[in-house]
């Protein structure tokens, strides 16, 4: 006896999310960005289903989204919900551009505010200790790690950007490096003399490495290093330097931003060097050690009274 066909119900949000995925791929959005964007739509759709709320574009209102956001805030960090809010904004704006919606149901729903949380910012003294820890190690790994850390500190590169460097990425005459940023957007960063010298020392050892013919700049026993391996190296060197077991590449990016501004650099130049598309995101980095910079500036003021 023939079984009846299974009835599959799928919400409009899920259908349009699948089309949005195709559009994001066509726009060459990074895989991580696509995953987070689609996760936000999935979370909203699942909540609407659980609460018996409309899962159609015409029935979805700002109040539905506001209730979902309150629900997410009860179970997720404000930063995560803020990311989901931004993803939904892109999704609904895309639907408007495609003619599927007249206006975004996000309406006046505001993104949750982020609480003021003290972010660890490595001091200059800590960075010196970290680098010296590697430079005392004359092995291949020591030369490599010293160069790697100096490039992190001197450029503020993201982990994926540094891991993606090729053996010929660094112009040893000018110190310029072209990195591939988020969304496959290339940009130039610059190494100062000490960082360039560390890279040169590493390259001399790299030329004798069994995997010297590999394209990757950073080599390990099995060939080119992956981002996860580089993150482990940073953590291990942090432990060796007595900086704790929570050191990760993003802290070095924070340190770069802080030192640049502390030296009098402008926010616009920092945004270009660090590859931040959003001024708000870049300013969160800048704000992490704003009090320390202000105290230093005040200490340097001439006492005239």
N, C-alpha and C positions, 0 to 999 in steps of 0.2 A: 504494500500500500504506500502510495507516495505521501511523504510528509509535507505538511503545509510550509510554505516559504516563511523563513524567520523575518519578522518585522523589526527593522532597526530604526530607531528614532535618533536623530542627530540634530542638535540645536543649530540655529543660524550662526551663532557665534563660532561654533566649531567649524562650520563650512567655510565661513569667511576667513577664519584663522588659517585654514589650509591654503587658501588663495594668497593670503598675506605672506605665508612662508615662502611661496614661489616668488613673490615680489621682492622679498628681502634677499633671497638668493640671487635674483637678477640684479639687485643693487649692490651685490658683493659685500653684504653686511657680514661681519665676523660670525663664526659658528656660535661662539659663546653669547654674543648679543642676540642672535636669533633664538637660541634656547631660552634665554631669560624673557625675551619678548613674548614668546609663545606660552611660556609657563604662566605669565601674568594673565593672559586670556583664559587659559585652562583653569586657573584658580577662580577667576570670576565666574566662569561658566559652571564650575562644580558647585560653587556657593549658591548661585541662582537656582540650580537644580535641586539642591538640598532644601532650600527655603520655599520652593514652589513659586518662585518669581519668574517673570517673563524671560525667555532666552532668545527672543527675537529682537531685531534692531528697532522695530517700530514700538515695541513695548518696554524697552529699556529706558530708564530715566536716571537723572542725576541722583535721586534719592536712593535708588537701588544700589548704585555704585558707592554712595556715601556709607550705606549700611554695610556693604561688603568690606569697605576700607576699615571701618570700625572693628569688624570681625577679625580682619587680618592683624590689626594692631594689638588685639588681645592675645595673639599667638606668635607673632613675628616681631623682629626688631624694627623700629621706625625707619631705619635706613633701607631695609629690604622692601617695606611697603612703599617707600618713596620711589624706589626703583620700579616697582610694579606700576605705580601711578604714572611714571614717565613712559613706561612701555605702552600702557593703555592709551595715553595721549597720542602716541605715534600711530597706534592701531586705528583709533577712531578718526584721526586726521586723514589717514590713508583711505578709509571708507568714504569720507567726504570727497576726497580728490577723485575717487573712482565713481562718484555719483550714486553710491549706495545709501548715503545719508545726507540730509540737508545740513545738519549741524551735529557736533559731537555731543553725546549725552554726558560727557564728563562735565560739561557746563561750568558751574562755579565751584565744583569740588576741588578743594585745595589739597596739595600734597602735604603729608604730615611733616611737621617741623622736626628737625633733628636736635636732640638734647646736646648741650655743651658737654662734650666728653674730652677729658685730657688725653691727648694722643702723645705717645712717647716720641720724642725727637732726640736723635743721637747728638751728643755734643761733639765739638771738634776734638776734644781730648779722647773721647771714646772711639771716634773714627781713626785717630792716629794709632791707638792701641790695636785696633782691629787690623789695620794695614801692616803695622810692624810685626804682628804675629805671623803673618804670611811671609813677609820679606826676610825673616830670620830663617825660614825654611828654604834651603837651597835646592830641594828636590824639584822635579818637574811640576808636581802638584803645587808646591809653594810658589813657583814662578807664575804658574797659571792663575792661581787664586788671588795673588797680589794684583796681577793685571786686571782680572775680572772685577775685583772689588773697587779698584781705582776707576775703572770705566763706569761702574754703577754710580760711584760717588761724584765723578766729574761730569757726568752727562744727565743723570736722573732717568736713565733708560728704564723702561718697563722690563720685567723678567723675560717675556716672550720676545721683545725686541733684541735684548742682549743675546738670548739663546739663538736667535735667527741670524746672527752675524756670520759672514763667510770669512775665509782666510784672507781674502784680499779686500775686505771691507774698509780697513783703516788705511788712510793715506798717510804714510809715515813721514812725509815731508811737511804736510800742513796740519796734521792732527785731525782732519775732518773725517767723519764717518757718516755714511748714509744708512739710516735705519728704516725699517719698514714698520710703521706704526699701526694703530688700530684702523680697521677698514681699508687696509692696504694703502695707507697714505704715507709716502716716503717723506722724510725730513732729514736735515743735516744737524748733527751734533758735533761738538768740538772737544778735543782732548788738550789739556794744558801739558807743559813739558814733563812733569813728574809722571803723569798717567801715561803719556806717550813713551817715556823711557821704560816703564813697567811692561807695556805691551811689547816693546822691542826686545826686552830681556826674555819674555815668554816666547816670542817668535823664534829666537835663536834655538831654544830647547825644542820648540814644536817641530822645527825642520828635521830633527833627528828622531822624532816619534814614529813608532811603527805604523801609525795611521796618518802620517803627514800628508798623504795624497787625498785625504777627505776634504770636502768643501767647507765643513764647519770650522769656525775659528777656534772654538773651545773643544779640546779633545780629552777623552778619558780612556780607560783600558779597552773599552769596546768600540771606540770611535767617537763620533760627535756627541756632545752632552745635550740632554734634553732639559727643558725647563725645570722639571721636578728634581733632576740631579743637581742642577745649579742651586736651587733653593736649599737642598740638603747641605751642599758645601757651605753656603752662607751661614746656615744655622750651626754647622759644626765649627766653623771658624769663630763664630760668636761665642760659643761655649769655651773654646780654647783661649780666647782673649778675655774671658771673665765677664762677658757682657750678658750672661744669662742664656737660656735655651729658647728664647722667643724671637731671635733675630731673623728677619726675613727680608727679601729684596725690596719690598715696598717701603720699609723703614729707611732704606738708603735713598729712595726717591724722595721721601719726605725731607731727609737731611739735605739733599741737593737743593730743594726748593727753599728751605730755610736759609742756607748759606748764601744763596744767590741774592735773596732779598736783604739779608743782613749786610751784604757788601754794597748795598745801594742799588741793586738791579731793579728794573721796572717790571711790573706785573705782566705787561704786554709782551716783553721780551721773554719772561719766564714761560708764558703760555706757549710761545713759539718753540722755545728750546725743548720743553717737556712734552709737546705734542698734545696738549689739552684742547679739546674742541669747546668745552664748556668753561666759561669764566668762573661760574659758581663752583665747579669741582676744583678748579685750580686754586681758588681762594680758600677752600677748605684746607688745602695743604698749607697755604700761607698763614692761615689763622692759627694753626697748631702751636706755633711758638711765637705768636705775635707779642705776648706779654714779655717774654725774654728779650726780644728785639727792642721793645720799647724801653725796657729798663737799661739796656746797654746804651741806647741812644741818649737817654736821660743822663746816664753816668758820664758820657762824653761831652755833655754841654758845659760850656765855660760858666763858672760861677761869677757873676758880675755884681751881685748885691752883697 
